[in-house]
Amino acid sequence: MIAEILSTGEEVRSGAVIDTNAAYIAQCLEARGIEVARHLCVGDDVEKISDSLRMIAPGADFAVVTGGLGPTGDDLTADAAARAFGVNLRLDSKAMENVTEFFSRRNRKMSPSNEKQAWLPEGAEMLYNPTGTAPGFMLRFQRCCFFFLPGVPSEMVRMMHDAVLPRIARLRKDDRQVFAVRTLCVFGLPEPVIGERLAVPEKEFQGVRLGLRSVFPEVQVKLYGRAQDRAELEKNLDEAADRVCSIIGDYVFSGNGSSMETVVGNLLRAQNATLSVSESCTGGLISHLLTQVAGSSDYFLFSGVTYSNAAKIKVLGVSRETLDRFGAVSEQTAMEMAQGARRISGAVYAVSTTGIAGPDGGGPEKPVGTVCIGFAGPEEVVAWRYCLDFADRSRNKQVFAMKALDQLRRSLLNTRKRPID
Amino acid sequence: MIAEILSTGEEVRSGAVIDTNAAYIAQCLEARGIEVARHLCVGDDVEKISDSLRMIAPGADFAVVTGGLGPTGDDLTADAAARAFGVNLRLDSKAMENVTEFFSRRNRKMSPSNEKQAWLPEGAEMLYNPTGTAPGFMLRFQRCCFFFLPGVPSEMVRMMHDAVLPRIARLRKDDRQVFAVRTLCVFGLPEPVIGERLAVPEKEFQGVRLGLRSVFPEVQVKLYGRAQDRAELEKNLDEAADRVCSIIGDYVFSGNGSSMETVVGNLLRAQNATLSVSESCTGGLISHLLTQVAGSSDYFLFSGVTYSNAAKIKVLGVSRETLDRFGAVSEQTAMEMAQGARRISGAVYAVSTTGIAGPDGGGPEKPVGTVCIGFAGPEEVVAWRYCLDFADRSRNKQVFAMKALDQLRRSLLNTRKRPID
C-alpha cells in the first residue's frame, strides 16, 4: 500500500510556516504499514493543486491533502479537485449541516462566504469536521482514494483519527498484517560506524527492517516490524533489539526511545538515590535536561553553574591551589566540583563538567572541545578527560552534557552491581 | 525566477523528523524575490530522487536539494543526480580535501566509508562544507541550476549563506533589484494580536512586505525589502522597522534577529556589569541560554539551580521562615533567591525564578503555570508573579525562562537611564 501527501497553502509554500502536518500524517500512515512515497507542497494555486492531484492518482492507493478548504477566495482545493477529476462542484447537504452547526453551536452568525465550504466535487463523501468550519471530503480517482482535510493542525489531527484512519482500515480489510516501530538510542558512536556494524544480511532480522536516524548528539536505530499477528511482531522486535544490542554494546542507552535524562532518572529512582550537579562549560544544560523529566524533583536536588573561578571556590569549595596548579579545566578541578556539589546538597551522587566549549579559550594543551567530567559517589571520586569538538559552541555544550550524563549512567549501572553503603 | 525544493531522507519521508529545511530554504529564496513553486520530499531511494530531479529540471531556474550526502549506503543523492543527468561519478579532489580536512582538523581518524562523499557527478562544482564531512555540489541541467546540500540543518544553513545565495546572486546579475530581510523579535504578545495591530495598508510600508513567524516562545516580524539600490533598501527597512516598533512598543526586544540572551548580554556588557541567576522551576534553562552566547563568561558568574528547599536555604540563604510562611513559589522567596545569588557571587545583578512547570504540583491558589520572578540590583529588589500555562512542562519552562530574561532586559533598560553606584 502506497500513500502520498499533498500540503497546500501560501504560508507553507513560502516557508513562513513549517509544514508539520505532512510529518504527522506520514507517521500515522507508516505506523500502519502504509508506505509514504512522497510529500508535495504547493501554494494556493488551482492549476498547481490540480496538476499535483493528477500526478498522484496513478501511483498511490491513498493520498491525504491538507489546506485550502476555508471560506476565502484563496481556498481553492475543492475547485482544483473538481477540475483534476473532471467533475462539477455541487452543494452537499451534509457538508452544509456541518458548517451551519459550527456557527449555531457557538451562537455565532454564519458569514455568507462560509456556504462555499459546503460545495464539494460530485461523488465526494463528506468528512465531518467536529472542531472547525471546513468539512473534509473523500473522493476516489483511478486507483487512489483521496482524503481532503483542513490545514489547521488541530482540525487535521482530529479528522485523521476520526475520519481517515478508520476508512483506510476498512478499505484494506483484506490486509491482515500488524506493524510496530521500536527505537533504540545510541550515544558515543558516529552514525557511519553504527551503520557499518549493523550492515548484516537483512534476513538475519526476521520481519524487521532497520533504519538509522541521527538526532544530534545521539543516533537512533529504528526497528520497523511487520508480522501476521501481535505475538509474532513482538517476538521479532525483541529478537532484533537483542541482536542490535549485542552488536553495538552498551553504547545503546535506551531500548524504547527514552531520552538519556529519563534513563538516568530511572536508574536514580531505582536506587532511591539523589543527584546534584556542578557545571562550568555546560552552563546549566545538564540540569535543564534533568529537569525536563516530570517528577525529577524526586531525585534532583541542586546544580551549581559556576562559570567564574570565584564561584567554584566560594560555592563549591574547590581549592584555590587546585585551580592554580592544574587549571579550571582539569580532572582535579572536576573531582573537587563534584565533591563540592555532593557535600553542600547532601546528594548521594554528583557529576560535574569543566571544559572549553569555544569558539575562544582553547590552547595547544587544552584545545576547544576539551572537557573534564567528574563523578562523586559514596564509594569513589573519579574524573575523565575527553576532546570532543563539533565546531560549534552549542553543539559542543550538547555533547559535553550528554557525555556527562552517559558517564553518570555507566557509573550508576556499575554501582547497581555491588551493594552501596 | 522560479525555484523548487527537494528534501530527501527516510526520516523526513516517514515523518520521523519534521522537514524544517524546506521552510528555511523557501524563506531565503522568497526573501530574494525568487518564487518557490513547489516542495517535494522523497526517501533514500535512488529512483525516486532521480525521477524528482528530472521532474524539476524543465520548469525551474534553481533547485535546492537536501540530504543523502552522508557516508552510508543510504546516502544516494550523488548517485541519483548522476543517473538523472546521464553522467558518471568521479572522485573530486577538492571534495576529498574537504572531507579529509574535517577529520585532520579534529585529530580524528577518517573512516574508509567517508571517501564515498568525495565522489561527485561529472561537471559538478563542489560546494565547501565548513562544519561537516559532506561537501555539497552545484550542477546545471536543462534550464535549472541544482544545489545539493547536506540534510543536517546547521550545515545546510551555513552552506545556503556561504555557497548558495552568493552563487544565485551572480547567476541573476541582470536582475538589478536588491533584496534584504530584517527580523524584529517580539515577546509577550500572541501572534494574532500582533497580526491585528500590524494590519495597516500595505502601501504604508514603502517597498517592504511584512510576514509573521511564530518561533515559540517569541514571534518574529519579518520585513522583506526590495528596492533599486542598497541605500533605498536600507531607508525603507529602517522606516518600516520604526513603524513596527511604534505600533508594537517595547514588546520588540530585538531589531536584528538577535536572541533574548544576546540582547541581555549586550546590555550587561554596555554597563560593564555582571549577572548571577538562581533557578528553581526553570531548572538551569536560563543559565543554559545565557551561556549559549560566546564570551558570556565576561558577565555571567554563577547560577544556583536549587530544586530542593534545602538547597534554597543552604546555598542561597533563603530563610526557612519565608519558605514556611509564603511557600517556595512566592514573590518573597523569589526576592530572597535573587538576593542570595547576588550576595554569594558578588554579581551586580541577579534574577531568579520559582514556579510550577507541571504537569503536577499545581493547586487552586498556585496552578500549573504560576511563576514568580525576582530581580536584585544595587538599588532595588523586586519580584513579579505571572500565570503562564502552555499545557506542557517543556513549553512552560521555555516561557518562564524567556519571561525572566525579558524582565531582566526591562530592568536593565531602566537602570541605564539613571546612574548606578
Interface residues (C-beta under 8 A of the other chain):
Chain A: V12 R13 S14 G15 A16 V17 I18 D19 T20 A22 A23 Y24 I25 A26 Q27 C28 E30 V36 A37 R38 H39 L40 C41 V42 G43 K48 S52 P190 E191 P192 V193 G195 E196 A199 G211 L212 R213 S214 V215 F216 K222 S276 V277 E279 T282 G283 G284 L285 I286 S287 H288 L290 T291 Q292 A294 G295 S296 S297 F300 L301 F302 S303 G304 V305 T306 Y307 S308 A310 A311 K314 V315 I344 S345 G346 A357 G358 P359 D360 G369 C387 D389 A391 D392 R393 S394 R395 K397
Chain B: E10 E11 V12 R13 S14 G15 A16 V17 I18 D19 T20 A22 A23 Y24 I25 A26 Q27 C28 E30 V36 A37 R38 H39 L40 C41 V42 G43 K48 S52 G70 P71 T72 G73 D74 R106 N107 S111 S113 N114 P130 T131 V152 S154 G211 L212 R213 K222 S276 V277 E279 T282 G283 G284 L285 I286 S287 H288 L290 T291 Q292 A294 G295 S296 S297 F300 L301 F302 S303 G304 V305 T306 Y307 S308 A310 A311 K314 V315 I344 S345 G346 G358 P359 D360 R393 S394 K397
